[in-house]
Amino acid sequence: MRIPRNLPHHLSARITFSPPPSSSVEAQWIYDNFKQLAPLELFRFKPTSLVPHGEALEVVYAPSYKSRVIGNLLEHEPTVVENENSDDAANQLKILDQIKSLVAIPRYPYIEDDDRYFDGTVEVPFAHNLAKHGSHLAGTYELTHSNIKSPFIEFTTKDNRDHIRKAMRHNFTKFHKFADIKVLKGVSFPDDPKAFGFVDEEIEPVEFKATPWVPQNLKDPYD
């Protein structure tokens, strides 16, 4: 099956955040929620010398499910080449804006025993302060609250999002906060799926999936 090499309406993102997941369960929680944002092609945490789930992650999204490359390849569906006359360009902009709006997500241990959160009766606000270099931005932005349908804390305003995000100081025991978000429009893929830079080398080729990081199938390295 042919894989289009250049996909102008796909997008990739590299996101740094703190703190990193402390277990595979936390890593799974983060993965599951990024998977819900848009049609996810590829995902991985960037490991460090100390932990397999470092303070950075990389994702690739397709503009629509019909325009997926890896997902459709693995499901043996015909590859649909992106069309300039389709909705893919508009979808790409929507996905890009949502990624750029991300601020934080509750840590799984913080909400795992809260039945009210999971049944949708409570929302969790993002308690934070601004560092001195960003204190002049106080009152210039608004945030959503986290709930089971929309776990991410997001900006509802567009101005100075990068500066505000970097100035935020938060409780590490309650939230993963995104510090730096870089999004690129357009993706170039190699011919061989196994040559993707996002494929985890520890996963055997037979286990390769469109979203290759599936922590529950691996031994927890923190045990």
C-alpha positions in Angstrom: 0.0 0.0 0.0 1.3 3.4 -0.9 2.2 5.9 1.8 2.1 9.5 0.8 5.5 11.1 1.6 4.3 14.6 2.0 1.2 15.4 4.0 0.7 19.2 4.2 -2.3 19.0 6.4 -0.9 16.7 9.1 0.8 18.4 12.0 3.4 17.4 14.6 3.9 18.8 18.1 6.7 18.6 20.6 5.6 19.4 24.1 7.6 19.8 27.3 5.9 19.4 30.6 6.5 19.0 34.3 6.5 16.8 36.3 7.1 13.7 34.1 4.9 10.6 34.7 5.9 8.7 37.8 4.4 5.4 36.6 3.1 3.7 33.5 -0.4 4.4 34.8 0.2 8.1 34.6 1.8 7.7 31.2 -1.3 5.9 30.0 -3.6 8.6 31.3 -1.6 11.3 29.4 -1.5 9.1 26.2 -5.3 8.4 26.4 -6.2 12.0 26.6 -3.9 13.1 23.8 -5.5 10.4 21.7 -8.9 12.0 22.2 -7.8 15.5 20.9 -7.7 14.5 17.2 -6.9 11.6 14.9 -3.6 10.5 16.4 -1.0 8.9 14.1 2.0 8.7 16.3 2.9 9.3 20.0 5.9 8.9 22.2 7.4 10.1 25.4 11.0 11.1 25.1 12.9 9.0 27.6 15.8 10.3 29.8 18.6 8.4 31.4 16.6 8.1 34.6 13.0 7.4 33.4 11.4 6.1 30.2 8.7 8.8 30.3 10.6 12.1 30.3 9.5 15.7 30.5 8.7 15.8 26.7 6.4 14.1 24.3 6.0 14.1 20.6 2.7 13.6 18.6 1.6 13.5 15.0 -2.0 14.2 14.1 -3.9 13.7 10.9 -6.5 16.3 10.0 -9.3 13.7 9.7 -9.7 9.9 10.2 -10.0 9.4 6.4 -6.6 11.1 5.9 -4.7 9.0 8.4 -1.6 7.2 7.0 -0.4 4.7 9.6 -3.9 4.0 11.0 -5.4 3.2 7.6 -2.3 1.3 6.6 -2.5 -1.0 9.6 -6.3 -1.4 9.2 -5.8 -2.3 5.5 -7.9 0.6 4.3 -7.0 2.4 1.1 -4.8 5.4 1.7 -6.6 8.7 1.0 -4.3 11.4 -0.2 -5.1 14.8 1.3 -7.1 17.0 -1.0 -6.7 20.8 -1.2 -10.4 21.1 -1.7 -11.3 19.0 1.4 -11.9 20.2 5.0 -8.4 19.1 5.9 -6.9 22.6 5.9 -9.6 23.9 8.2 -9.3 20.9 10.5 -5.6 21.3 10.7 -6.0 24.9 12.0 -8.6 23.8 14.6 -6.2 21.1 15.9 -3.3 23.4 15.9 -5.2 26.0 17.9 -6.4 23.4 20.4 -2.9 22.1 21.0 -1.6 25.7 21.4 -4.4 26.3 24.0 -3.3 23.4 26.3 -2.1 24.4 29.8 -2.2 21.4 32.1 -3.8 18.1 32.9 -4.5 16.6 36.4 -2.1 13.9 37.5 -3.9 10.6 37.6 -3.1 9.9 41.4 -4.8 13.3 42.1 -8.1 12.3 40.7 -8.1 8.5 40.6 -10.1 8.1 43.8 -12.5 10.9 43.2 -15.7 9.3 42.1 -17.3 12.7 41.6 -14.7 13.6 39.0 -15.3 10.4 37.0 -19.1 10.7 37.2 -18.9 14.3 36.0 -20.3 16.0 39.0 -17.2 18.1 39.8 -14.6 20.0 37.9 -11.0 20.7 38.9 -9.6 24.2 38.6 -6.0 24.8 37.9 -4.5 26.5 41.0 -1.4 28.5 40.1 0.6 31.6 40.5 2.6 33.6 38.0 6.4 34.1 38.3 7.6 37.7 38.7 8.5 37.9 35.0 4.9 37.2 34.1 3.1 38.9 36.9 2.0 41.8 34.5 -0.1 39.2 32.6 -2.3 38.5 35.6 -6.0 39.0 34.8 -5.4 39.0 31.0 -6.4 35.4 30.4 -9.0 32.8 31.3 -8.8 29.0 31.7 -11.2 26.1 31.5 -11.6 23.7 34.4 -10.8 20.0 34.1 -13.6 17.5 33.9 -14.0 13.9 32.8 -15.2 15.0 29.3 -12.5 17.6 28.8 -9.6 16.7 31.2 -7.1 19.3 29.8 -6.9 22.7 31.3 -7.0 25.1 28.3 -6.9 28.8 27.5 -10.1 30.3 26.4 -8.2 33.5 25.4 -5.5 33.7 22.7 -3.2 36.5 23.6 0.3 35.7 25.1 -0.5 32.1 25.7 3.2 31.0 25.4 4.4 33.7 27.8 1.7 33.0 30.3 2.2 29.2 30.2 5.9 29.5 30.9 5.3 31.9 33.8 2.8 29.7 35.6 3.9 28.0 38.8 1.8 25.1 40.0 1.5 22.2 42.5 3.5 19.3 41.1 1.5 16.8 43.0 -1.7 17.8 41.4 -1.0 18.7 37.7 1.3 18.1 34.8 1.8 21.6 33.4 2.8 22.1 29.8 5.8 24.5 29.5 6.7 24.7 25.8 4.6 23.7 22.9 6.0 23.8 19.3 3.6 22.8 16.5 4.6 22.4 12.9 2.2 22.2 9.9 3.0 19.5 7.4 4.7 16.2 7.8 7.1 14.2 5.6 7.0 10.5 6.1 9.6 7.9 5.0 8.6 4.9 2.8 9.0 2.3 5.5 6.7 2.6 8.6 9.4 1.1 10.8 11.6 4.1 9.9 9.4 6.6 11.7 11.3 8.5 14.3 8.4 8.0 16.7 8.5 4.2 16.8 9.7 2.8 20.1 12.7 0.6 19.4 11.8 -1.7 22.3 8.5 -2.7 20.6 8.8 -5.6 18.2 7.7 -4.8 14.6 4.7 -7.2 15.0 3.5 -4.9 17.8 3.9 -1.7 15.8 0.7 0.3 16.0 -0.5 3.7 14.9 -0.1 4.9 18.5 2.8 2.7 19.5 3.0 3.6 23.2 0.6 1.3 25.1 2.0 1.2 28.7 -0.5 -1.3 30.1 1.1 -4.0 27.9 4.6 -3.3 29.3 6.2 -4.0 32.6 6.1 -0.9 34.9 9.7 0.3 35.1 9.0 1.9 38.4 8.1 -1.3 40.2 
